[in-house]
Amino acid sequence: MAQSIEELSYELTANALAEQERAFSGLRLCASTALGAASVAGSFLGAKAIHGSLDGWSLFALISFSLCGGSAIWVLGPHDFVFAFRGEIILAETGDEQAQDIREAYRAASVWIESCLDANSRKIDDLSVWLTLSCVSLAVEIIAWTLGIIG
């Protein structure tokens, strides 16, 4: 249980940072699943190419596969997030004259984490758009392969 308002503020912001890390991990998991599913669906291209029957639907499916794979790989690629920090930040923020006050240290840590939360939030929102593009492209790819096989 928090002993002060500053400590409570720190705990809440630290928990929000941990939640962002979980959200980012979830995005990456979904992107890897979409990439795997697109690859399985894309294996139909090899079967159609062997039989020499590439048509318009097959080309459309190939473009959708490329979009799905590219956007999923973008989500899976390295990104500049901050999910943890070291104690040096608190020491630098509080300064020598305030270093003895633990409440001020909690306050400084909370302020620093808030700035990271804002930056992370924007990046997670952007990656969510890329994941949505990947999932929509996957659906289009599967539909195109199905229509190509039926037709």
N, C-alpha and C positions, 0 to 999 in steps of 0.2 A: 504494500500500500504506500502511496506517495506521502512523503512527509511535508511537502510544500507545493505551492502552485507551480513553481518552476520545475520541480521534479515531475509533477503530473503532466505538464506541457511537454517535457522531454519524452516521457513514456509514450504519450499519444503520437507525437511526431515520429518517434522511432518505430512504433508499430505500423504507422502509415507507410514508412519506408520499406519495412518488411513485407507489407501487403503488395507494394509495387513490385518488389522482387518476385513474389509469387505470380503476379499477373504477367510479368515478362516471361517467366518460365512457362506459363500456360500458353502464351502466344507462340513460343518456340516449339512447344510440344505439338500444338495444332498445325504449325507450319511444316514440321517434319512428317506428320501424318498426311497432310495434303500432298506433299512431295512424293511420298510413297504411293499414295493412291493414284496420283497422276502417272507415275511410272508404270504401275500395273495396267492402267487404262491405255497408256502409250504403247504397251507391248503389242497391242492390236495392230499398230502401224507395221511392225515387223511381219506379222502374219499376212497383212494385206499387200505389203511390198513384195513378199516372196511370190505371191500369186499374181503380181503385176496388175492389181486392180485398184490403184490409188485414184480416187475421184475427188470431187469438190468437197464432200463431207470429210474425207480423210485429211485433206489439206487444212480445212477449217479446224479439225481436231488437233492437228499438229501445231497450228498457231496457238490454239488454246492451251495445249500442253506447254509450249514455250513460255507463255504468259504465266501460267500456274507455277511452273518450275522457277522462273526468274524471280517472281515476287516472293515465293516461299524461301528461296535462297537468300533474298535480301533480308527477310525477317531473321533467318538463321545466322546471318553474317555477324561480324563483330560490331558492337555499338557502344558508345561512350555513356554508360550509366554510372551513377553513384548509388550504391546500396549499403555502404558501410563507410566509416571514417575512423581515423586514428586520433588518439588523445592529443596529438600535437595541435590539432585544430582548436581545441578548447584553450590550450595554453596561449596560442597566438591571438585568439579572439579576446580573452579576458585581460591580458596584459599583466604586468608585475603587481600593480597596485591593487588589483582585484583578485589575484590568484588565490587568496585565502578564503574567499567567499564561495562556498559550494553552490549556493543558489544562483550566483552570477554565472558559474560554469554551466549549470543546467540551462540557464537562459541563453547563453551563447551557443550551446550545442543545439538547442531547439531552433534558434534563428538560422543557423547554418543548415540544419536538416530541411527546414522549410524551403530554402532556396533550391536544394537538391530535389525536393519533391516536385516543385514547379517544373524544373527542367526535365526530370524523368517523365512527368505526366505528359508533356508535349511529345516526347519521343515515343512513348507507349501508344499515344493516340495515332501518331503517324504510322507506326508498325501495325496497328489494328487495321488501318486502311489497306496496307499492303497485304495483310492476311485475308481480308475480305476479297480483294482482287484475286488472290490465289484460289480461294474457295469458289468464287463465281466462275473463274476460268476452268476449274476442275469440273464443275457441273456442266458447263458448255462443252468441254472436251468429251465427257461421257455421253452426253446427248448426241453430239456429232458422230462419235463412233457408233452409237446405236443406230442412228439413221443411216450411216454409211453401210453398216452390216445388213440392215433390213432392205435398204434400197439397192 
